[in-house]
Amino acid sequence: MLTDGTVRINSLKSSDGANIIHTTNAEDIGGELYDLREAGDVNMLVSEESAEGSFVQLNASQPPFDDLRMRQALAYGSNRPEINDIQNDGLPTVANSPFGPGSIAYEQDPGFPKYDLEKAKSLVKEYVGDGGKAEFTVTTTSDPDTVRLAELVQQRAEKLGVKVTIIKRDQAALIDDAIGKKYQAMLFRNYPGGDPDINYVWWYGAKTNPVNFGGYDDETINKLLDEGRSEPDQDKRAAIYKQVGEEFAKQVWSMWSWYTPWAVVEKSNVHNILGPPLPGEDPSKAGELTTDDPQYQPNAGLATGHSLIGLWIDQN
């Protein structure tokens, strides 16, 4: 296993190294890997389908983010498109909801706060005037890219008059902190696409749910999750889960950043990244492959897995 991104790319470029690599590093995808593809040295598929959301997870069970004003202040005070440009060369799609494009619950504008520096400063001032402390910690891994993102959060919060301390933890300790609610803000990635009901376990009330890492117990979200789970009509389910996204935007339980792109990159002699479509309606019988029906197409949702069926290497 090659955990370092630079090592993975160098292995791919080596004649006797890796045949295929996966990465979510947007800077590499839009930079060196893009250049290698344009030169014909690699094949590459980039997909945001069923993507995980990258976000700042806020601990609503303790100050300062048990107060809506401070959650809103962080959202209003973060120019997320600008941060995306700095961190990722603008490659990913900025997220306004945990539900990405392709989800039945996706809405382009569910009402998440847009950048408004003066409004953010006003909310912080009001919070401090009521006795609150304008400070928090942000927990991250020691990976250079995520540390850089934490520093961007820190810099923008400090423009609001909010002091931010960065805490670096290894991945296992960070997850333990999330379960134990021993953090204030945390850089996180979760909620890959699929049926919205798969997120029930993450979002249902925190009183009896240790993996509701945000520590919120939102009666509206709880009710909607129960309704979505029991509703058989897909159009009605879509409407229910869109309301979930709108409630997240209203309460700012998390500060959404972007939908994480995944890339599968192969040496130039490796082909068929996603594999073939499935057979027709009765796969037990020989027949033509179904190529025009979406339900039979290979899944491009790389965050949830990548099938290796159909890959082949040109030996010439």
Protein Blocks (a to p, Z undefined) as FASTA:
>chain_A
ZZbfklmmmmmmpmklcfbdcdfbfklmmmmmmmmmmnopaccdddfehiacddddddfk
bcfklpfklmmmmmmmpcfklmmmmmnnomaccdfbfbdghiakbcfbgopacddfklmm
mmmmmmmmnopacdddddddfbfklmmmmmmmmmmmmmnopacddddddfklmmmmmmno
pafbdcddehiadjfklmmmmmgcfklmmklmnopacfklmmmmmmmmmmmblklmmmmm
mmmmmmmmmnomaccfbdcdddddddfkbghklopadddfblmbgcdddfkbmklpccfb
lknoccfehiacdfZZ
